Amino acid sequence: MTPTQTATGRQRRIHVPRPADAAPPQDPPIYTELMRVWADRGRTLPGRHDPEWAELAAPTVRRGQFSDSPAPPDDVR
């Protein structure tokens, strides 16, 4: 973004998109190494699928909730 002055003296930022043929910025080596260490230790990494989180964040579906069959009583689980 490029700062500019307006008639009131306030600064505005104008977004100038990157050219389509520009290469995406590369991570600094320290972050690449950190990601490798985390992956070696089995930790969750940004931008990668996390099966444990997907399971924990999934909605709870009870038997009979989406069908015509009645749900079991709450005390029989």
C-alpha positions in Angstrom: 0.0 0.0 0.0 1.1 3.5 -0.7 0.3 6.4 1.7 -1.2 9.6 0.1 -2.4 12.9 1.4 -6.1 14.0 1.1 -7.5 17.5 0.9 -8.2 17.4 4.6 -4.6 16.5 5.4 -5.5 12.9 6.5 -3.4 10.0 5.1 -5.1 7.3 3.1 -3.6 4.0 1.9 -4.1 2.9 -1.6 -3.9 -0.9 -2.3 -1.8 -1.6 -5.3 -2.1 -5.3 -6.2 1.0 -7.4 -7.0 1.5 -8.3 -10.7 0.1 -11.7 -11.5 3.5 -13.0 -12.7 5.2 -12.0 -9.4 6.5 -14.9 -7.3 5.0 -15.3 -3.8 7.3 -14.1 -1.0 9.5 -16.8 0.5 9.6 -17.5 4.3 12.8 -16.6 6.0 15.1 -19.6 6.7 14.4 -19.4 10.5 10.7 -20.0 9.9 11.3 -22.8 7.5 13.5 -24.5 10.1 10.9 -23.9 12.8 8.3 -25.6 10.7 10.6 -28.5 10.1 11.2 -28.9 13.8 7.5 -28.7 14.6 6.6 -31.2 11.9 9.3 -33.6 13.3 7.7 -33.4 16.7 4.2 -34.0 15.3 2.8 -30.6 16.0 0.1 -28.8 14.1 1.4 -26.5 11.4 -0.2 -23.4 10.0 -2.0 -24.0 6.6 -2.0 -27.8 7.0 -4.9 -30.2 7.7 -5.2 -31.1 11.4 -7.3 -34.3 11.8 -7.5 -33.9 15.6 -8.9 -30.3 15.3 -11.3 -31.4 12.6 -12.7 -34.1 14.8 -13.0 -31.8 17.9 -14.6 -29.0 15.9 -17.1 -31.2 14.1 -20.7 -30.8 15.2 -22.1 -33.5 17.5 -24.8 -35.6 15.7 -27.0 -37.8 17.9 -28.7 -40.9 16.8 -32.1 -40.1 15.3 -31.3 -36.4 15.0 -31.6 -36.5 11.2 -33.9 -39.4 10.6 -37.5 -40.4 11.2 -36.6 -42.8 13.9 -37.0 -41.5 17.5 -33.9 -40.6 19.5 -33.1 -42.7 22.5 -33.9 -41.3 26.0 -31.1 -39.2 27.4 -30.4 -41.7 30.3 -29.8 -44.7 28.0 -26.4 -43.9 26.5 
